């Protein structure tokens, strides 16, 4: 599957990426190569191959108990660029699209 210039620009817009005009063709070629490689994976004969399964005990963590804190208030946000009342302050990710 080949990615053309217009698709690269659309993907960049959706991802909110800036791509230099002289790099668009190169990015299109790179994305096309990635998709072509992924398509070759569909051609593999996987008959008889068991799916890889991770053992549940291999990655044990702390119990998920509601209402418990793993940090004292303010510790997690101590290095944050902006925080208020022990919460991270982040810019909005949804724009108001109303006219």
Buried (B, 14 or more C-beta within 10 A) or exposed (E): EEBEEEBBBEBBEEEEEEBEEEEBEEBBEEBBEEEEEEEEEEEEEEEEEEEEEEEEEEEEEEEEEEEEEEEEEEEBBEEEEEBEEEEEEEEEEEEEEEE
